[in-house]
Amino acid sequence: MENEKRFLCEAIELAHANVEKGGRPFGAVVVKDGEVIATGVNEILSTNDPTAHAELTAIRAASQKLGSPDLQGCAVYASGHPCPMCMAAMRLAGVGEVAYAYSNDDGTPFGLSTAAIYADLAKPFAEQSMKIRYVPVRLETGLDLYADWKRRQQA
Ligand SMILES: [Zn+2]
């Protein structure tokens, strides 16, 4: 698809520009109704924000532009294979389509693959490298967090 190639090239060009500024080689664009509505690059080094991946900076900008956290009808074109954090964030935001130009295999020789994190996250919690525990603590006030929220939603 010609548009798809154009949007992916734009993401790669953004990534190149980010590299020239000392950043990591990742760029992304958000497209709605055939138009680029937002762009992003990896800003983790310049902002000391470990979540400032290109896809996340792009969907944050798209949500600000649309005035909504709901990105249904949007597609994201990323220079590289999105990491699990970005993939989940795009899913949660309602993004319906994702395309990327450089695969994890393309990134492996450069230390730019997140395949190992995908593999770790696919395991049961108890087998993952990060300790994850369910500790069902509740406040002594008896006020249930979720029930309180639901009640306020209905009010
Ligand atoms: Zn990411």
Boltz pocket constraint, residues with backbone or C-beta under 6 A from the ligand:
constraints:
  - pocket:
      binder: B
      contacts: [[A, 53], [A, 54], [A, 55], [A, 82], [A, 83], [A, 84], [A, 85], [A, 86], [A, 87]]
      max_distance: 6.0
